[in-house]
Amino acid sequence: SNDIIRRFKPQIVRRVITEKTAKQMKEILRGVVDEGTGRSAKLTGYTAAGKTGTAQKARLVGRGYSQKRFVASFIGFIPVEKPTIAMVVILDEPQPIHFGGVVCAPIFKKISGEILTYLGIEPDEAG
């Protein structure tokens, strides 16, 4: 039975940032993919926007942060003007490379590419 499936619809509560600020953030996040640390998320023919992350984990013993243990991440959406997909990719202690732009952004690219193809979403940018 479908007892375990629950569907949620977005509920608009209020605007939290101005349209101008939202537009600026969108452009900044697009820049991360077009020419920044998230270039590995770029899918030919599609605009994408996102943010890479690399965070040190707390030391297991004592205070402060580990120099060897990291959480890598990439959060993004695609296509930029009519987002169909929003995705968070998080890797806990990836080895040997621990940068979100290097290890997580390509996962976003691969999965979003397959979803866009499956959904038949047309490219929004000249390839």
N, CA, C and O atoms as a printed pandas DataFrame, in Angstrom:
     atom_number atom_name residue_name chain_id  residue_number  x_coord  y_coord  z_coord
0              1         N          SER        A               1    0.840   -1.192    0.000
1              2        CA          SER        A               1    0.000    0.000    0.000
2              3         C          SER        A               1    0.881    1.249    0.000
3              4         O          SER        A               1    2.091    1.144    0.200
4              5         N          ASN        A               2    0.305    2.412   -0.218
5              6        CA          ASN        A               2    1.042    3.675   -0.267
6              7         C          ASN        A               2    1.022    4.421    1.059
7              8         O          ASN        A               2    1.162    5.643    1.089
8              9         N          ASP        A               3    0.848    3.693    2.148
9             10        CA          ASP        A               3    0.765    4.331    3.460
10            11         C          ASP        A               3    2.028    5.096    3.830
11            12         O          ASP        A               3    1.963    6.071    4.578
12            13         N          ILE        A               4    3.175    4.665    3.315
13            14        CA          ILE        A               4    4.425    5.325    3.701
14            15         C          ILE        A               4    4.762    6.522    2.817
15            16         O          ILE        A               4    5.681    7.280    3.124
16            17         N          ILE        A               5    4.029    6.694    1.729
17            18        CA          ILE        A               5    4.302    7.825    0.841
18            19         C          ILE        A               5    3.484    9.028    1.301
19            20         O          ILE        A               5    2.257    8.966    1.384
20            21         N          ARG        A               6    4.182   10.124    1.600
21            22        CA          ARG        A               6    3.522   11.374    1.972
22            23         C          ARG        A               6    3.990   12.449    1.018
23            24         O          ARG        A               6    5.191   12.616    0.807
24            25         N          ARG        A               7    3.075   13.161    0.452
25            26        CA          ARG        A               7    3.417   14.228   -0.485
26            27         C          ARG        A               7    3.237   15.580    0.186
27            28         O          ARG        A               7    2.269   15.816    0.909
28            29         N          PHE        A               8    4.194   16.458   -0.073
29            30        CA          PHE        A               8    4.147   17.796    0.504
30            31         C          PHE        A               8    4.177   18.818   -0.611
31            32         O          PHE        A               8    4.966   18.708   -1.549
32            33         N          LYS        A               9    3.325   19.800   -0.506
33            34        CA          LYS        A               9    3.318   20.872   -1.493
34            35         C          LYS        A               9    3.914   22.122   -0.846
35            36         O          LYS        A               9    3.676   22.385    0.333
36            37         N          PRO        A              10    4.690   22.895   -1.616
37            38        CA          PRO        A              10    5.253   24.133   -1.046
38            39         C          PRO        A              10    4.130   25.053   -0.585
39            40         O          PRO        A              10    3.076   25.125   -1.216
40            41         N          GLN        A              11    4.361   25.741    0.499
41            42        CA          GLN        A              11    3.392   26.693    1.001
42            43         C          GLN        A              11    4.091   28.046    1.123
43            44         O          GLN        A              11    5.040   28.201    1.891
44            45         N          ILE        A              12    3.612   29.013    0.360
45            46        CA          ILE        A              12    4.210   30.341    0.406
46            47         C          ILE        A              12    3.765   31.028    1.687
47            48         O          ILE        A              12    2.569   31.179    1.938
48            49         N          VAL        A              13    4.732   31.442    2.495
49            50        CA          VAL        A              13    4.430   32.088    3.758
50            51         C          VAL        A              13    4.668   33.590    3.649
51            52         O          VAL        A              13    3.783   34.380    3.979
52            53         N          ARG        A              14    5.848   33.992    3.193
53            54        CA          ARG        A              14    6.178   35.402    3.036
54            55         C          ARG        A              14    7.473   35.505    2.228
55            56         O          ARG        A              14    8.211   34.527    2.107
56            57         N          ARG        A              15    7.744   36.673    1.685
57            58        CA          ARG        A              15    8.999   36.919    0.968
58            59         C          ARG        A              15   10.074   37.236    2.001
59            60         O          ARG        A              15    9.876   38.099    2.857
60            61         N          VAL        A              16   11.213   36.543    1.928
61            62        CA          VAL        A              16   12.272   36.759    2.919
62            63         C          VAL        A              16   13.418   37.614    2.389
63            64         O          VAL        A              16   14.164   38.205    3.170
64            65         N          ILE        A              17   13.562   37.684    1.065
65            66        CA          ILE        A              17   14.536   38.602    0.462
66            67         C          ILE        A              17   13.858   39.286   -0.722
67            68         O          ILE        A              17   12.903   38.753   -1.289
68            69         N          THR        A              18   14.351   40.461   -1.091
69            70        CA          THR        A              18   13.754   41.188   -2.210
70            71         C          THR        A              18   14.042   40.467   -3.524
71            72         O          THR        A              18   14.969   39.661   -3.611
72            73         N          GLU        A              19   13.241   40.765   -4.543
73            74        CA          GLU        A              19   13.480   40.189   -5.867
74            75         C          GLU        A              19   14.868   40.562   -6.369
75            76         O          GLU        A              19   15.547   39.745   -6.991
76            77         N          LYS        A              20   15.292   41.796   -6.101
77            78        CA          LYS        A              20   16.615   42.260   -6.535
78            79         C          LYS        A              20   17.719   41.422   -5.888
79            80         O          LYS        A              20   18.658   40.997   -6.560
80            81         N          THR        A              21   17.599   41.189   -4.578
81            82        CA          THR        A              21   18.597   40.381   -3.873
82            83         C          THR        A              21   18.599   38.946   -4.393
83            84         O          THR        A              21   19.659   38.348   -4.578
84            85         N          ALA        A              22   17.408   38.397   -4.628
85            86        CA          ALA        A              22   17.302   37.032   -5.156
86            87         C          ALA        A              22   17.996   36.925   -6.513
87            88         O          ALA        A              22   18.693   35.950   -6.792
88            89         N          LYS        A              23   17.795   37.947   -7.355
89            90        CA          LYS        A              23   18.413   37.962   -8.685
90            91         C          LYS        A              23   19.945   38.032   -8.564
91            92         O          LYS        A              23   20.670   37.336   -9.276
92            93         N          GLN        A              24   20.419   38.889   -7.646
93            94        CA          GLN        A              24   21.870   39.013   -7.442
94            95         C          GLN        A              24   22.459   37.689   -6.946
95            96         O          GLN        A              24   23.511   37.263   -7.421
96            97         N          MET        A              25   21.785   37.041   -5.997
97            98        CA          MET        A              25   22.269   35.754   -5.473
98            99         C          MET        A              25   22.310   34.699   -6.573
99           100         O          MET        A              25   23.254   33.913   -6.664
100          101         N          LYS        A              26   21.273   34.696   -7.404
101          102        CA          LYS        A              26   21.207   33.747   -8.512
102          103         C          LYS        A              26   22.405   33.931   -9.440
103          104         O          LYS        A              26   23.014   32.955   -9.878
104          105         N          GLU        A              27   22.739   35.190   -9.738
105          106        CA          GLU        A              27   23.878   35.468  -10.617
106          107         C          GLU        A              27   25.203   35.070   -9.958
107          108         O          GLU        A              27   26.087   34.522  -10.616
108          109         N          ILE        A              28   25.335   35.343   -8.682
109          110        CA          ILE        A              28   26.551   34.962   -7.958
110          111         C          ILE        A              28   26.708   33.439   -7.982
111          112         O          ILE        A              28   27.789   32.920   -8.259
112          113         N          LEU        A              29   25.604   32.728   -7.686
113          114        CA          LEU        A              29   25.666   31.261   -7.649
114          115         C          LEU        A              29   25.865   30.665   -9.044
115          116         O          LEU        A              29   26.459   29.596   -9.185
116          117         N          ARG        A              30   25.373   31.349  -10.062
117          118        CA          ARG        A              30   25.639   30.903  -11.436
118          119         C          ARG        A              30   27.141   31.072  -11.742
119          120         O          ARG        A              30   27.749   30.236  -12.410
120          121         N          GLY        A              31   27.713   32.163  -11.243
121          122        CA          GLY        A              31   29.141   32.402  -11.440
122          123         C          GLY        A              31   30.009   31.318  -10.818
123          124         O          GLY        A              31   31.077   31.002  -11.341
124          125         N          VAL        A              32   29.560   30.750   -9.710
125          126        CA          VAL        A              32   30.305   29.653   -9.060
126          127         C          VAL        A              32   30.450   28.474  -10.025
127          128         O          VAL        A              32   31.499   27.833  -10.085
128          129         N          VAL        A              33   29.373   28.196  -10.784
129          130        CA          VAL        A              33   29.388   27.078  -11.734
130          131         C          VAL        A              33   30.086   27.468  -13.036
131          132         O          VAL        A              33   30.837   26.674  -13.602
132          133         N          ASP        A              34   29.837   28.691  -13.512
133          134        CA          ASP        A              34   30.419   29.115  -14.791
134          135         C          ASP        A              34   31.926   29.359  -14.715
135          136         O          ASP        A              34   32.662   29.016  -15.641
136          137         N          GLU        A              35   32.385   29.958  -13.600
137          138        CA          GLU        A              35   33.809   30.308  -13.569
138          139         C          GLU        A              35   34.462   30.181  -12.194
139          140         O          GLU        A              35   35.566   30.680  -11.975
140          141         N          GLY        A              36   33.778   29.516  -11.278
141          142        CA          GLY        A              36   34.320   29.416   -9.922
142          143         C          GLY        A              36   34.639   27.997   -9.491
143          144         O          GLY        A              36   34.994   27.146  -10.307
144          145         N          THR        A              37   34.506   27.758   -8.195
145          146        CA          THR        A              37   34.882   26.455   -7.625
146          147         C          THR        A              37   33.934   25.332   -8.029
147          148         O          THR        A              37   34.253   24.159   -7.838
148          149         N          GLY        A              38   32.760   25.678   -8.591
149          150        CA          GLY        A              38   31.786   24.658   -8.978
150          151         C          GLY        A              38   31.764   24.333  -10.457
151          152         O          GLY        A              38   30.769   23.813  -10.961
152          153         N          ARG        A              39   32.848   24.632  -11.162
153          154        CA          ARG        A              39   32.880   24.390  -12.622
154          155         C          ARG        A              39   32.600   22.941  -12.990
155          156         O          ARG        A              39   32.082   22.674  -14.074
156          157         N          SER        A              40   32.925   22.014  -12.123
157          158        CA          SER        A              40   32.696   20.587  -12.413
158          159         C          SER        A              40   31.217   20.220  -12.406
159          160         O          SER        A              40   30.860   19.095  -12.754
160          161         N          ALA        A              41   30.346   21.159  -12.012
161          162        CA          ALA        A              41   28.899   20.909  -12.024
162          163         C          ALA        A              41   28.285   21.324  -13.360
163          164         O          ALA        A              41   27.114   21.044  -13.616
164          165         N          LYS        A              42   29.068   21.991  -14.213
165          166        CA          LYS        A              42   28.552   22.546  -15.469
166          167         C          LYS        A              42   28.146   21.442  -16.431
167          168         O          LYS        A              42   28.934   20.556  -16.761
168          169         N          LEU        A              43   26.901   21.519  -16.868
169          170        CA          LEU        A              43   26.353   20.544  -17.808
170          171         C          LEU        A              43   26.160   21.254  -19.147
171          172         O          LEU        A              43   25.456   22.261  -19.216
172          173         N          THR        A              44   26.771   20.744  -20.197
173          174        CA          THR        A              44   26.694   21.384  -21.516
174          175         C          THR        A              44   25.248   21.626  -21.925
175          176         O          THR        A              44   24.418   20.718  -21.890
176          177         N          GLY        A              45   24.959   22.865  -22.313
177          178        CA          GLY        A              45   23.628   23.210  -22.788
178          179         C          GLY        A              45   22.689   23.737  -21.721
179          180         O          GLY        A              45   21.611   24.241  -22.035
180          181         N          TYR        A              46   23.091   23.625  -20.456
181          182        CA          TYR        A              46   22.220   24.066  -19.367
182          183         C          TYR        A              46   22.925   25.077  -18.474
183          184         O          TYR        A              46   24.123   24.966  -18.215
184          185         N          THR        A              47   22.170   26.062  -18.009
185          186        CA          THR        A              47   22.693   26.957  -16.982
186          187         C          THR        A              47   22.483   26.269  -15.635
187          188         O          THR        A              47   21.478   25.590  -15.424
188          189         N          ALA        A              48   23.430   26.449  -14.740
189          190        CA          ALA        A              48   23.320   25.875  -13.399
190          191         C          ALA        A              48   23.906   26.872  -12.419
191          192         O          ALA        A              48   24.734   27.708  -12.780
192          193         N          ALA        A              49   23.467   26.773  -11.177
193          194        CA          ALA        A              49   23.950   27.655  -10.122
194          195         C          ALA        A              49   24.177   26.819   -8.875
195          196         O          ALA        A              49   23.479   25.830   -8.652
196          197         N          GLY        A              50   25.154   27.212   -8.059
197          198        CA          GLY        A              50   25.374   26.428   -6.847
198          199         C          GLY        A              50   26.470   26.988   -5.973
199          200         O          GLY        A              50   27.046   28.039   -6.255
200          201         N          LYS        A              51   26.744   26.265   -4.909
201          202        CA          LYS        A              51   27.773   26.646   -3.937
202          203         C          LYS        A              51   28.517   25.404   -3.492
203          204         O          LYS        A              51   27.911   24.406   -3.101
204          205         N          THR        A              52   29.828   25.475   -3.557
205          206        CA          THR        A              52   30.653   24.367   -3.071
206          207         C          THR        A              52   30.938   24.572   -1.588
207          208         O          THR        A              52   30.878   25.693   -1.082
208          209         N          GLY        A              53   31.245   23.491   -0.909
209          210        CA          GLY        A              53   31.588   23.594    0.505
210          211         C          GLY        A              53   32.638   22.578    0.890
211          212         O          GLY        A              53   32.628   21.444    0.412
212          213         N          THR        A              54   33.542   22.993    1.756
213          214        CA          THR        A              54   34.558   22.113    2.321
214          215         C          THR        A              54   34.682   22.506    3.786
215          216         O          THR        A              54   35.102   23.620    4.101
216          217         N          ALA        A              55   34.321   21.601    4.673
217          218        CA          ALA        A              55   34.326   21.926    6.097
218          219         C          ALA        A              55   35.182   20.939    6.879
219          220         O          ALA        A              55   35.098   19.727    6.685
220          221         N          GLN        A              56   36.002   21.485    7.764
221          222        CA          GLN        A              56   36.775   20.613    8.654
222          223         C          GLN        A              56   35.838   20.037    9.698
223          224         O          GLN        A              56   34.907   20.706   10.147
224          225         N          LYS        A              57   36.088   18.791   10.085
225          226        CA          LYS        A              57   35.300   18.170   11.147
226          227         C          LYS        A              57   35.975   18.449   12.492
227          228         O          LYS        A              57   37.185   18.663   12.564
228          229         N          ALA        A              58   35.188   18.441   13.526
229          230        CA          ALA        A              58   35.732   18.645   14.866
230          231         C          ALA        A              58   36.679   17.494   15.200
231          232         O          ALA        A              58   36.473   16.358   14.772
232          233         N          ARG        A              59   37.716   17.806   15.970
233          234        CA          ARG        A              59   38.648   16.761   16.412
234          235         C          ARG        A              59   37.906   15.742   17.263
235          236         O          ARG        A              59   36.976   16.086   17.992
236          237         N          LEU        A              60   38.326   14.479   17.165
237          238        CA          LEU        A              60   37.718   13.430   17.979
238          239         C          LEU        A              60   38.166   13.563   19.435
239          240         O          LEU        A              60   37.425   13.233   20.361
240          241         N          VAL        A              61   39.394   14.055   19.613
241          242        CA          VAL        A              61   39.936   14.247   20.961
242          243         C          VAL        A              61   40.427   15.688   21.074
243          244         O          VAL        A              61   41.093   16.193   20.170
244          245         N          GLY        A              62   40.104   16.341   22.169
245          246        CA          GLY        A              62   40.557   17.724   22.358
246          247         C          GLY        A              62   39.679   18.719   21.643
247          248         O          GLY        A              62   38.620   18.385   21.111
248          249         N          ARG        A              63   40.151   19.956   21.644
249          250        CA          ARG        A              63   39.390   21.045   21.043
250          251         C          ARG        A              63   39.863   21.334   19.634
251          252         O          ARG        A              63   40.949   20.919   19.228
252          253         N          GLY        A              64   39.027   22.057   18.891
253          254        CA          GLY        A              64   39.429   22.506   17.558
254          255         C          GLY        A              64   38.989   21.563   16.454
255          256         O          GLY        A              64   38.130   20.701   16.638
256          257         N          TYR        A              65   39.611   21.761   15.301
257          258        CA          TYR        A              65   39.197   21.042   14.102
258          259         C          TYR        A              65   40.309   20.181   13.538
259          260         O          TYR        A              65   41.492   20.504   13.648
260          261         N          SER        A              66   39.902   19.079   12.933
261          262        CA          SER        A              66   40.832   18.135   12.319
262          263         C          SER        A              66   41.479   18.747   11.077
263          264         O          SER        A              66   40.851   19.523   10.357
264          265         N          GLN        A              67   42.720   18.394   10.839
265          266        CA          GLN        A              67   43.409   18.807    9.606
266          267         C          GLN        A              67   43.285   17.726    8.530
267          268         O          GLN        A              67   43.724   17.924    7.397
268          269         N          LYS        A              68   42.690   16.587    8.883
269          270        CA          LYS        A              68   42.627   15.444    7.962
270          271         C          LYS        A              68   41.218   14.966    7.648
271          272         O          LYS        A              68   41.028   14.205    6.699
272          273         N          ARG        A              69   40.229   15.391    8.419
273          274        CA          ARG        A              69   38.863   14.903    8.234
274          275         C          ARG        A              69   37.954   16.048    7.817
275          276         O          ARG        A              69   37.891   17.081    8.484
276          277         N          PHE        A              70   37.244   15.852    6.694
277          278        CA          PHE        A              70   36.432   16.915    6.104
278          279         C          PHE        A              70   35.060   16.418    5.673
279          280         O          PHE        A              70   34.851   15.221    5.475
280          281         N          VAL        A              71   34.134   17.353    5.532
281          282        CA          VAL        A              71   32.844   17.103    4.885
282          283         C          VAL        A              71   32.845   17.990    3.642
283          284         O          VAL        A              71   33.039   19.202    3.733
284          285         N          ALA        A              72   32.627   17.374    2.486
285          286        CA          ALA        A              72   32.604   18.113    1.222
286          287         C          ALA        A              72   31.157   18.218    0.754
287          288         O          ALA        A              72   30.360   17.305    0.972
288          289         N          SER        A              73   30.817   19.345    0.106
289          290        CA          SER        A              73   29.434   19.501   -0.339
290          291         C          SER        A              73   29.316   20.346   -1.604
291          292         O          SER        A              73   30.195   21.137   -1.948
292          293         N          PHE        A              74   28.197   20.141   -2.269
293          294        CA          PHE        A              74   27.785   21.023   -3.364
294          295         C          PHE        A              74   26.269   21.083   -3.309
295          296         O          PHE        A              74   25.600   20.052   -3.250
296          297         N          ILE        A              75   25.732   22.294   -3.329
297          298        CA          ILE        A              75   24.283   22.474   -3.393
298          299         C          ILE        A              75   24.009   23.312   -4.625
299          300         O          ILE        A              75   24.661   24.333   -4.840
300          301         N          GLY        A              76   23.053   22.892   -5.436
301          302        CA          GLY        A              76   22.817   23.629   -6.663
302          303         C          GLY        A              76   21.427   23.443   -7.227
303          304         O          GLY        A              76   20.640   22.626   -6.748
304          305         N          PHE        A              77   21.138   24.238   -8.280
305          306        CA          PHE        A              77   19.874   24.103   -8.993
306          307         C          PHE        A              77   20.107   24.321  -10.478
307          308         O          PHE        A              77   21.047   25.003  -10.885
308          309         N          ILE        A              78   19.217   23.719  -11.287
309          310        CA          ILE        A              78   19.374   23.707  -12.735
310          311         C          ILE        A              78   17.998   23.491  -13.373
311          312         O          ILE        A              78   17.198   22.729  -12.829
312          313         N          PRO        A              79   17.696   24.131  -14.501
313          314        CA          PRO        A              79   18.312   25.314  -15.097
314          315         C          PRO        A              79   18.087   26.558  -14.220
315          316         O          PRO        A              79   17.186   26.576  -13.381
316          317         N          VAL        A              80   18.901   27.580  -14.420
317          318        CA          VAL        A              80   18.883   28.730  -13.511
318          319         C          VAL        A              80   17.548   29.473  -13.506
319          320         O          VAL        A              80   17.000   29.741  -12.437
320          321         N          GLU        A              81   17.017   29.811  -14.683
321          322        CA          GLU        A              81   15.812   30.642  -14.716
322          323         C          GLU        A              81   14.513   29.882  -14.452
323          324         O          GLU        A              81   13.538   30.471  -13.984
324          325         N          LYS        A              82   14.491   28.600  -14.741
325          326        CA          LYS        A              82   13.306   27.780  -14.456
326          327         C          LYS        A              82   13.784   26.501  -13.775
327          328         O          LYS        A              82   13.770   25.433  -14.387
328          329         N          PRO        A              83   14.205   26.599  -12.516
329          330        CA          PRO        A              83   14.781   25.421  -11.852
330          331         C          PRO        A              83   13.817   24.234  -11.814
331          332         O          PRO        A              83   12.679   24.346  -11.360
332          333         N          THR        A              84   14.303   23.110  -12.300
333          334        CA          THR        A              84   13.550   21.868  -12.269
334          335         C          THR        A              84   14.103   20.973  -11.165
335          336         O          THR        A              84   13.382   20.187  -10.552
336          337         N          ILE        A              85   15.396   21.117  -10.936
337          338        CA          ILE        A              85   16.078   20.266   -9.965
338          339         C          ILE        A              85   16.842   21.134   -8.971
339          340         O          ILE        A              85   17.540   22.073   -9.353
340          341         N          ALA        A              86   16.700   20.808   -7.709
341          342        CA          ALA        A              86   17.549   21.373   -6.658
342          343         C          ALA        A              86   18.135   20.162   -5.939
343          344         O          ALA        A              86   17.416   19.213   -5.626
344          345         N          MET        A              87   19.428   20.196   -5.680
345          346        CA          MET        A              87   20.080   19.012   -5.135
346          347         C          MET        A              87   21.198   19.399   -4.175
347          348         O          MET        A              87   21.898   20.390   -4.384
348          349         N          VAL        A              88   21.353   18.608   -3.131
349          350        CA          VAL        A              88   22.461   18.739   -2.199
350          351         C          VAL        A              88   23.264   17.448   -2.282
351          352         O          VAL        A              88   22.704   16.358   -2.158
352          353         N          VAL        A              89   24.571   17.563   -2.490
353          354        CA          VAL        A              89   25.466   16.403   -2.501
354          355         C          VAL        A              89   26.452   16.591   -1.350
355          356         O          VAL        A              89   27.170   17.590   -1.299
356          357         N          ILE        A              90   26.484   15.639   -0.438
357          358        CA          ILE        A              90   27.387   15.726    0.711
358          359         C          ILE        A              90   28.183   14.435    0.809
359          360         O          ILE        A              90   27.616   13.343    0.782
360          361         N          LEU        A              91   29.494   14.565    0.923
361          362        CA          LEU        A              91   30.362   13.397    1.122
362          363         C          LEU        A              91   31.084   13.562    2.455
363          364         O          LEU        A              91   31.710   14.589    2.716
364          365         N          ASP        A              92   30.987   12.551    3.274
365          366        CA          ASP        A              92   31.609   12.554    4.595
366          367         C          ASP        A              92   32.992   11.928    4.498
367          368         O          ASP        A              92   33.126   10.748    4.174
368          369         N          GLU        A              93   34.005   12.712    4.775
369          370        CA          GLU        A              93   35.404   12.277    4.758
370          371         C          GLU        A              93   35.840   11.639    3.439
371          372         O          GLU        A              93   36.369   10.528    3.437
372          373         N          PRO        A              94   35.623   12.337    2.310
373          374        CA          PRO        A              94   36.099   11.783    1.034
374          375         C          PRO        A              94   37.628   11.747    1.010
375          376         O          PRO        A              94   38.290   12.615    1.578
376          377         N          GLN        A              95   38.169   10.739    0.350
377          378        CA          GLN        A              95   39.622   10.559    0.247
378          379         C          GLN        A              95   39.995   10.269   -1.201
379          380         O          GLN        A              95   39.179    9.653   -1.887
380          381         N          PRO        A              96   41.141   10.653   -1.721
381          382        CA          PRO        A              96   42.142   11.482   -1.068
382          383         C          PRO        A              96   41.840   12.981   -1.187
383          384         O          PRO        A              96   42.433   13.786   -0.469
384          385         N          ILE        A              97   40.918   13.363   -2.090
385          386        CA          ILE        A              97   40.596   14.774   -2.285
386          387         C          ILE        A              97   39.356   15.113   -1.463
387          388         O          ILE        A              97   38.399   14.339   -1.434
388          389         N          HIS        A              98   39.371   16.268   -0.795
389          390        CA          HIS        A              98   38.269   16.590    0.104
390          391         C          HIS        A              98   37.545   17.887   -0.236
391          392         O          HIS        A              98   36.790   18.397    0.592
392          393         N          PHE        A              99   37.754   18.434   -1.430
393          394        CA          PHE        A              99   37.107   19.689   -1.803
394          395         C          PHE        A              99   35.758   19.443   -2.474
395          396         O          PHE        A              99   35.654   18.629   -3.391
396          397         N          GLY        A             100   34.718   20.155   -2.011
397          398        CA          GLY        A             100   33.374   19.981   -2.551
398          399         C          GLY        A             100   33.292   20.197   -4.053
399          400         O          GLY        A             100   32.585   19.474   -4.754
400          401         N          GLY        A             101   34.023   21.201   -4.545
401          402        CA          GLY        A             101   33.995   21.478   -5.976
402          403         C          GLY        A             101   34.582   20.368   -6.813
403          404         O          GLY        A             101   34.212   20.201   -7.975
404          405         N          VAL        A             102   35.496   19.607   -6.236
405          406        CA          VAL        A             102   36.168   18.529   -6.971
406          407         C          VAL        A             102   35.407   17.212   -6.853
407          408         O          VAL        A             102   35.273   16.491   -7.842
408          409         N          VAL        A             103   34.905   16.884   -5.661
409          410        CA          VAL        A             103   34.293   15.570   -5.459
410          411         C          VAL        A             103   32.767   15.558   -5.511
411          412         O          VAL        A             103   32.185   14.539   -5.882
412          413         N          CYS        A             104   32.095   16.663   -5.151
413          414        CA          CYS        A             104   30.629   16.683   -5.118
414          415         C          CYS        A             104   30.001   17.291   -6.373
415          416         O          CYS        A             104   28.963   16.819   -6.835
416          417         N          ALA        A             105   30.623   18.333   -6.924
417          418        CA          ALA        A             105   30.051   18.990   -8.102
418          419         C          ALA        A             105   29.873   18.022   -9.281
419          420         O          ALA        A             105   28.847   18.094   -9.959
420          421         N          PRO        A             106   30.837   17.113   -9.556
421          422        CA          PRO        A             106   30.626   16.176  -10.668
422          423         C          PRO        A             106   29.454   15.215  -10.430
423          424         O          PRO        A             106   28.830   14.751  -11.384
424          425         N          ILE        A             107   29.158   14.920   -9.180
425          426        CA          ILE        A             107   28.014   14.055   -8.858
426          427         C          ILE        A             107   26.719   14.794   -9.189
427          428         O          ILE        A             107   25.794   14.215   -9.758
428          429         N          PHE        A             108   26.659   16.084   -8.828
429          430        CA          PHE        A             108   25.511   16.922   -9.193
430          431         C          PHE        A             108   25.324   16.906  -10.708
431          432         O          PHE        A             108   24.208   16.725  -11.195
432          433         N          LYS        A             109   26.404   17.094  -11.446
433          434        CA          LYS        A             109   26.352   17.121  -12.917
434          435         C          LYS        A             109   25.794   15.813  -13.472
435          436         O          LYS        A             109   24.909   15.823  -14.328
436          437         N          LYS        A             110   26.307   14.701  -12.988
437          438        CA          LYS        A             110   25.891   13.382  -13.507
438          439         C          LYS        A             110   24.423   13.110  -13.206
439          440         O          LYS        A             110   23.665   12.731  -14.099
440          441         N          ILE        A             111   24.020   13.300  -11.964
441          442        CA          ILE        A             111   22.643   12.994  -11.579
442          443         C          ILE        A             111   21.666   13.957  -12.242
443          444         O          ILE        A             111   20.643   13.525  -12.773
444          445         N          SER        A             112   21.967   15.267  -12.222
445          446        CA          SER        A             112   21.040   16.231  -12.821
446          447         C          SER        A             112   20.930   16.004  -14.327
447          448         O          SER        A             112   19.851   16.162  -14.898
448          449         N          GLY        A             113   22.029   15.637  -14.970
449          450        CA          GLY        A             113   21.987   15.344  -16.406
450          451         C          GLY        A             113   21.035   14.205  -16.715
451          452         O          GLY        A             113   20.264   14.274  -17.672
452          453         N          GLU        A             114   21.089   13.157  -15.906
453          454        CA          GLU        A             114   20.200   12.011  -16.118
454          455         C          GLU        A             114   18.740   12.380  -15.838
455          456         O          GLU        A             114   17.841   11.932  -16.550
456          457         N          ILE        A             115   18.503   13.190  -14.810
457          458        CA          ILE        A             115   17.129   13.601  -14.483
458          459         C          ILE        A             115   16.569   14.499  -15.582
459          460         O          ILE        A             115   15.427   14.318  -16.006
460          461         N          LEU        A             116   17.366   15.473  -16.052
461          462        CA          LEU        A             116   16.905   16.387  -17.110
462          463         C          LEU        A             116   16.555   15.609  -18.372
463          464         O          LEU        A             116   15.554   15.903  -19.026
464          465         N          THR        A             117   17.372   14.620  -18.715
465          466        CA          THR        A             117   17.092   13.776  -19.884
466          467         C          THR        A             117   15.808   12.989  -19.662
467          468         O          THR        A             117   14.947   12.941  -20.541
468          469         N          TYR        A             118   15.678   12.375  -18.493
469          470        CA          TYR        A             118   14.495   11.582  -18.160
470          471         C          TYR        A             118   13.229   12.424  -18.224
471          472         O          TYR        A             118   12.202   11.961  -18.721
472          473         N          LEU        A             119   13.292   13.662  -17.723
473          474        CA          LEU        A             119   12.123   14.540  -17.715
474          475         C          LEU        A             119   11.905   15.250  -19.048
475          476         O          LEU        A             119   10.869   15.884  -19.252
476          477         N          GLY        A             120   12.873   15.148  -19.954
477          478        CA          GLY        A             120   12.757   15.794  -21.252
478          479         C          GLY        A             120   12.855   17.310  -21.194
479          480         O          GLY        A             120   12.216   18.015  -21.975
480          481         N          ILE        A             121   13.671   17.810  -20.253
481          482        CA          ILE        A             121   13.846   19.252  -20.110
482          483         C          ILE        A             121   14.845   19.729  -21.165
483          484         O          ILE        A             121   15.989   19.277  -21.219
484          485         N          GLU        A             122   14.368   20.671  -22.011
485          486        CA          GLU        A             122   15.217   21.173  -23.100
486          487         C          GLU        A             122   16.365   22.025  -22.558
487          488         O          GLU        A             122   16.209   22.731  -21.561
488          489         N          PRO        A             123   17.523   21.953  -23.227
489          490        CA          PRO        A             123   18.639   22.835  -22.841
490          491         C          PRO        A             123   18.207   24.294  -22.906
491          492         O          PRO        A             123   17.378   24.667  -23.737
492          493         N          ASP        A             124   18.770   25.117  -22.028
493          494        CA          ASP        A             124   18.405   26.536  -21.985
494          495         C          ASP        A             124   19.561   27.428  -22.393
495          496         O          ASP        A             124   19.495   28.648  -22.240
496          497         N          GLU        A             125   20.622   26.825  -22.913
497          498        CA          GLU        A             125   21.817   27.588  -23.254
498          499         C          GLU        A             125   22.444   26.958  -24.493
499          500         O          GLU        A             125   22.408   25.738  -24.655
500          501         N          ALA        A             126   23.011   27.774  -25.356
501          502        CA          ALA        A             126   23.689   27.225  -26.536
502          503         C          ALA        A             126   24.860   26.368  -26.078
503          504         O          ALA        A             126   25.731   26.829  -25.341
504          505         N          GLY        A             127   24.872   25.116  -26.522
505          506        CA          GLY        A             127   25.913   24.184  -26.103
506          507         C          GLY        A             127   27.216   24.505  -26.758
507          508         O          GLY        A             127   28.211   23.821  -26.520
